[in-house]
């Protein structure tokens, strides 16, 4: 783990954002660890520090717009866009599908950076990338605060994370925490 990673991990520990227990992730998988990024992002100094890793990585790229999936990614996208001096939009779920609402549009040829708080399987990010491409936009890269896959999820574009960790997750039927009978907690924003 690099110097950068240990600083970010310290911020997560200090703000009580790294939870240990038995959690159902947005991906549907179960894990003993959960990154509650909102607990970090309530502090502007931490938000600025962490998002600066993403903004710094992409500062020389040609970017028109930053997009994020709601809800977790919005704060990340907004702050990265602020630091880059770009427009910030988000996609939100309607009937379980991510979509552009609120008059948000992506024009053909628009260069778009996708931001997210936590990536486990990358599902939401891939969905947002599809939205950008369906509208004729170009996905320039992906920035995330926590990469729980330790770089195993490859978005096929330049990508950067503030914190890379290999956090074990299980399908519900293979979950040892379920077998132990530990109560399951669903801390995220999406309804089961």
C-alpha positions in Angstrom: 0.0 0.0 0.0 1.4 3.4 -1.1 1.7 6.5 1.1 -1.4 7.9 -0.6 -3.4 4.8 0.2 -2.5 4.8 3.9 -3.5 8.5 4.2 -6.9 7.8 2.7 -7.3 4.7 4.9 -6.5 6.8 7.9 -9.2 9.3 7.0 -11.7 6.4 6.7 -10.7 5.0 10.1 -10.7 8.4 11.7 -14.2 9.3 10.5 -15.6 5.9 11.3 -16.4 5.2 7.7 -14.8 1.8 7.5 -17.4 -0.5 9.0 -16.9 -4.1 10.1 -19.8 -6.6 10.3 -22.1 -8.4 7.8 -23.2 -6.2 4.9 -25.2 -6.6 1.7 -23.5 -4.5 -0.9 -25.2 -2.6 -3.8 -23.9 -5.4 -6.1 -26.0 -7.9 -4.1 -22.8 -9.6 -2.7 -22.1 -9.9 1.0 -19.0 -8.7 2.8 -17.5 -8.2 6.3 -16.4 -4.7 5.4 -18.3 -1.7 4.2 -17.0 1.7 3.1 -19.6 4.3 4.2 -18.1 7.1 2.0 -20.8 9.6 3.1 -19.2 9.7 6.6 -15.9 10.9 5.0 -17.6 13.2 2.4 -19.4 15.2 5.1 -16.1 16.9 5.9 -15.1 19.3 3.1 -11.3 19.1 3.8 -11.4 15.3 3.4 -13.6 15.5 0.3 -11.2 18.0 -1.2 -8.1 15.8 -0.4 -9.6 12.6 -1.7 -11.1 14.1 -4.9 -7.9 15.9 -5.6 -6.3 12.5 -6.3 -8.9 12.0 -9.1 -8.8 15.6 -10.3 -5.0 15.5 -10.3 -4.8 12.3 -12.3 -7.1 13.7 -15.0 -6.1 17.4 -15.0 -4.3 17.3 -18.4 -7.1 15.3 -20.1 -9.7 17.0 -22.4 -12.9 16.8 -20.3 -16.1 18.7 -20.8 -18.3 17.1 -18.1 -18.1 14.9 -15.0 -20.9 12.4 -14.5 -21.6 10.2 -11.5 -24.3 7.7 -10.5 -26.6 8.8 -7.7 -26.5 8.8 -4.8 -23.0 8.0 -3.5 -21.1 9.3 -6.6 -22.7 12.7 -6.7 -20.6 14.4 -4.1 -17.4 12.9 -5.7 -18.4 14.0 -9.2 -19.3 17.5 -8.0 -16.0 18.0 -6.2 -13.9 16.6 -9.0 -15.8 18.8 -11.4 -15.2 21.8 -9.2 -11.5 21.2 -9.0 -11.3 20.7 -12.8 -13.5 23.7 -13.5 -16.0 21.5 -15.4 -19.7 20.8 -15.5 -21.1 18.2 -13.1 -24.2 16.0 -13.8 -25.5 12.7 -12.5 -27.5 9.7 -13.5 -30.2 8.4 -11.2 -32.3 5.2 -10.9 -35.8 5.1 -12.4 -37.4 1.6 -12.3 -34.0 0.1 -11.3 -32.2 1.6 -14.4 -29.8 4.5 -14.3 -31.0 7.3 -16.5 -30.4 11.1 -17.2 -33.2 13.2 -15.7 -33.6 16.9 -14.6 -32.8 18.2 -18.0 -29.3 16.7 -18.0 -28.0 15.9 -21.5 -24.8 14.7 -23.1 -24.0 16.0 -26.6 -22.4 13.9 -29.3 -18.6 14.2 -29.0 -18.8 15.4 -25.4 -15.8 14.2 -23.4 -17.0 12.8 -20.1 -15.3 11.7 -16.9 -17.2 9.1 -14.8 -16.8 9.4 -11.0 -18.0 7.0 -8.2 -17.5 6.6 -4.5 -17.0 2.8 -4.1 -16.5 0.2 -6.8 -16.9 -3.5 -6.0 -18.0 -5.0 -9.3 -18.3 -1.7 -11.2 -21.9 -2.3 -12.2 -23.1 1.3 -11.7 -20.0 2.7 -13.5 -20.5 0.5 -16.5 -24.2 1.6 -16.6 -23.2 5.2 -16.6 -20.5 4.6 -19.3 -23.3 3.1 -21.5 -25.5 6.2 -21.0 -22.6 8.4 -22.1 -21.9 6.3 -25.2 -25.6 5.9 -26.1 -25.8 9.7 -26.2 -22.7 9.9 -28.5 -20.4 11.1 -25.7 -16.9 9.8 -25.2 -15.8 8.3 -21.8 -12.4 9.8 -21.1 -11.8 7.9 -17.8 -13.1 6.7 -14.5 -12.3 8.1 -11.0 -13.3 6.5 -7.8 -12.6 7.0 -4.1 -12.4 3.3 -3.1 -11.6 0.4 -5.5 -12.7 -2.7 -3.5 -11.5 -4.9 -6.4 -7.9 -3.9 -6.0 -7.7 -3.0 -9.7 -9.4 -6.2 -10.9 -12.3 -4.3 -12.4 -11.1 -2.9 -15.7 -13.2 -0.2 -17.3 -11.2 -0.2 -20.5 -10.3 3.5 -20.1 -7.8 5.3 -17.8 -8.9 4.9 -14.2 -7.7 6.0 -10.8 -8.7 5.4 -7.2 -7.9 7.1 -3.9 -7.8 3.7 -2.2 -7.2 0.3 -3.6 -8.1 -2.6 -1.3 -8.8 -6.3 -1.9 -11.9 -6.6 0.1 -13.4 -10.1 0.0 -17.1 -10.4 -0.9 -19.3 -13.4 -1.3 -22.4 -14.5 -3.2 -25.2 -14.8 -0.7 -25.3 -18.6 -1.0 -21.5 -19.0 -0.3 -21.4 -16.3 2.5 -19.7 -17.7 5.7 -21.2 -14.8 7.7 -24.7 -15.9 6.7 -23.8 -19.5 7.8 -22.7 -18.1 11.2 -26.1 -16.5 11.5 -24.8 -13.0 11.7 -27.6 -10.4 11.1 -27.3 -8.9 7.6 -27.1 -5.1 7.3 -27.9 -3.1 4.1 -26.2 0.3 4.7 -26.2 1.7 1.1 -28.7 3.9 -0.6 -30.4 1.5 -3.0 -33.5 -0.5 -1.9 -33.1 -4.3 -1.9 
